[in-house]
Amino acid sequence: MGLDILVITDNFEQIVNGHVNEYTDVSNEHSLSRTFCDFMCRRVIVEHTPELDQIGNITGVDIIPFYDMEAYPDQEGLEFFLETAESEEERMQILAEAETDKAKVSNNIDLILQILSVLIERLSTIDNLPDLLLETDVDTLNNATYFADFNIDKGEGYIGNNFGQDLRNFKRFLEYAKLHGSNTVWFEYN
C-alpha cells in the first residue's frame, strides 16, 4: 500500500460514472504514478529546493498553480479540521481559508493544460534533466531514472512511469475531462 495522487474535477463523478466504458478504456493513459505523488510532496520532505520548483526554474514555467491544486480542501479533511477547532472563530478561519483555496483553482483547467503543454514542450528538448537537478540525500524519486528519457513512456498505467509519461497522462486526463465539461481541477491524495 502507498499514497496515491488523483486529479479530481468539478464533475469527476459524472466523468467516471457517466462514461464508464469509455473512461475504463483510457484510464491507464490518465493515471499518475506513485512517484509523481512523491514528487508533488517533496516540498515538505526535502530541505533543498524541491524538484518541481527546480523544473519550473529550468523551463521558465510558473508551477505555483500545481501547488494551488494541492491546497484544495477535500470534504473529509475539512470536516476533521472543523470538528477539532477549539472555537467558533477558529472554525470561521478554517472555512475562510478553504474558500480562498477553492477560489485559487476555480475554472483553472485551461491554465493547467497550458502549463502542462509548455512543460512538455520545453522538457522534451532537454536530454540531461537528471543532471540539472540538485543532488539530494532524500532521493525517494530515484531522480536518475524518473527524470530520464522524458520522451519515452516507460510504464504501464501508473506503474513504472517516468516524469514525461506522468505529465503526458496528466494532460490527456485534463483534455478528456474538458471534453466532458470539466472546468476546475485539483489534486487529492488517498
Secondary structure as the mmCIF struct_conf table of DSSP 4:
data_model
#
loop_
_struct_conf.conf_type_id
_struct_conf.id
_struct_conf.beg_label_comp_id
_struct_conf.beg_label_asym_id
_struct_conf.beg_label_seq_id
_struct_conf.end_label_comp_id
_struct_conf.end_label_asym_id
_struct_conf.end_label_seq_id
STRN STRN1 ILE A 5 THR A 9
TURN_TY1_P TURN_TY1_P1 ASP A 10 ASN A 11
HELX_RH_AL_P HELX_RH_AL_P1 PHE A 12 GLY A 18
TURN_TY1_P TURN_TY1_P2 HIS A 19 HIS A 19
HELX_RH_AL_P HELX_RH_AL_P2 VAL A 20 VAL A 26
HELX_RH_3T_P HELX_RH_3T_P1 SER A 27 GLU A 29
TURN_TY1_P TURN_TY1_P3 HIS A 30 HIS A 30
HELX_RH_AL_P HELX_RH_AL_P3 ARG A 34 CYS A 41
HELX_RH_3T_P HELX_RH_3T_P2 ARG A 42 VAL A 44
TURN_TY1_P TURN_TY1_P4 ILE A 45 ILE A 45
BEND BEND1 GLU A 47 HIS A 48
HELX_RH_AL_P HELX_RH_AL_P4 GLU A 51 THR A 59
TURN_TY1_P TURN_TY1_P5 GLY A 60 GLY A 60
HELX_RH_AL_P HELX_RH_AL_P5 ILE A 64 GLU A 70
TURN_TY1_P TURN_TY1_P6 ALA A 71 ALA A 71
HELX_LH_PP_P HELX_LH_PP_P1 TYR A 72 ASP A 74
HELX_RH_AL_P HELX_RH_AL_P6 GLN A 75 THR A 84
BEND BEND2 GLU A 86 SER A 87
HELX_RH_AL_P HELX_RH_AL_P7 GLU A 88 VAL A 105
TURN_TY1_P TURN_TY1_P7 SER A 106 ASN A 107
HELX_RH_AL_P HELX_RH_AL_P8 ILE A 109 LEU A 123
TURN_TY1_P TURN_TY1_P8 SER A 124 THR A 125
BEND BEND3 ASP A 127 ASP A 127
HELX_RH_AL_P HELX_RH_AL_P9 LEU A 129 LEU A 132
BEND BEND4 LEU A 133 LEU A 133
HELX_LH_PP_P HELX_LH_PP_P2 LEU A 134 GLU A 135
BEND BEND5 ASP A 137 ASP A 137
TURN_TY1_P TURN_TY1_P9 THR A 140 LEU A 141
HELX_RH_AL_P HELX_RH_AL_P10 ASN A 143 TYR A 146
TURN_TY1_P TURN_TY1_P10 PHE A 147 PHE A 147
BEND BEND6 ALA A 148 ASP A 149
TURN_TY1_P TURN_TY1_P11 PHE A 150 ASN A 151
BEND BEND7 ILE A 152 ILE A 152
BEND BEND8 GLY A 155 GLY A 155
STRN STRN2 GLU A 156 GLU A 156
TURN_TY1_P TURN_TY1_P12 GLY A 157 TYR A 158
STRN STRN3 ILE A 159 ILE A 159
TURN_TY1_P TURN_TY1_P13 GLY A 160 GLY A 160
HELX_RH_AL_P HELX_RH_AL_P11 PHE A 163 LEU A 179
TURN_TY1_P TURN_TY1_P14 HIS A 180 GLY A 181
STRN STRN4 VAL A 185 TYR A 189
#
